[in-house]
């Protein structure tokens, strides 16, 4: 199973910023839709942002204008820049890699998660 390695989670104050990074192999990163999901205690996992192999981006309404997902091909990472953080952004953030061919899921990989806590 492919391992996705997340980093960047931390404790930050409201209004602060964090940059999360998801490291994968070059092939995994470039051939798949990469996404960031989050799960708060007592809540279901939700999509935060994703970027396709063609660099099309989607964001949850709650983070539009504050978060930016991007690929760094030199580092083979998919990053999530989070600005203007709010306490409700507190969650474990997970990296996901998904690839589909002919309507069939080729792979669907998940990282172990990184904790983001927004609190004074």
Residue pairs with C-beta under 8 A, 6 or more apart in sequence:
1 109
2 24
2 25
2 28
2 97
2 107
2 109
3 111
4 22
4 23
4 24
4 28
4 95
4 96
4 97
4 109
4 110
4 111
5 22
5 23
5 24
5 111
6 20
6 21
6 22
6 23
6 93
6 94
6 95
6 111
6 112
6 113
6 114
7 20
7 21
7 23
7 114
8 18
8 19
8 20
8 21
8 114
9 18
9 20
9 92
9 93
9 114
9 115
9 116
10 18
10 116
10 117
11 117
11 119
12 18
12 85
12 116
12 117
12 118
13 85
13 118
13 119
13 120
14 85
14 86
14 87
14 118
14 119
14 120
15 84
15 85
16 85
16 118
17 81
17 82
17 83
17 84
17 85
18 82
18 85
18 116
19 79
19 80
19 81
19 82
20 36
20 79
20 80
20 82
20 93
20 95
20 114
20 116
21 75
21 77
21 78
21 79
21 80
22 34
22 36
22 77
22 78
22 79
22 80
22 95
22 111
23 75
23 76
23 77
24 34
24 76
24 77
24 78
24 95
24 97
25 76
26 73
26 76
28 97
28 107
28 109
29 71
29 73
29 76
29 77
29 78
29 97
30 53
30 71
30 73
31 53
31 99
32 53
32 97
32 98
32 99
32 107
33 50
33 51
33 52
33 53
33 97
33 98
33 99
34 50
34 51
34 69
34 71
34 78
34 95
34 96
34 97
34 98
35 47
35 48
35 49
35 50
35 51
35 69
35 95
35 96
35 97
35 98
36 47
36 48
36 49
36 50
36 69
36 78
36 80
36 93
36 94
36 95
36 96
37 45
37 46
37 47
37 48
37 93
37 94
37 96
38 45
38 46
38 48
38 89
38 91
38 92
38 93
38 94
38 116
39 45
39 46
39 91
39 92
39 94
39 113
40 90
40 91
40 92
43 91
45 94
46 60
47 58
47 60
48 59
48 60
48 63
48 67
48 80
48 93
49 57
49 58
49 59
49 60
49 63
49 67
49 68
49 69
49 80
50 57
50 58
50 69
50 96
51 57
51 69
51 70
51 71
51 78
53 99
55 71
57 69
59 67
59 69
62 88
63 82
63 89
66 82
66 83
66 84
66 85
67 80
67 81
67 82
67 83
68 80
68 81
68 83
69 78
69 79
69 80
69 81
70 78
70 79
70 81
71 77
71 78
71 79
72 78
72 79
78 95
80 93
82 89
82 116
85 116
85 118
86 118
87 118
87 119
88 118
89 116
89 118
90 116
90 117
90 118
90 119
91 116
92 113
92 114
92 115
92 116
93 113
93 114
93 115
93 116
94 110
94 111
94 112
94 113
95 110
95 111
96 108
96 109
96 110
96 111
97 107
97 108
97 109
98 105
98 107
98 108
98 109
99 105
99 106
99 107
99 108
100 106
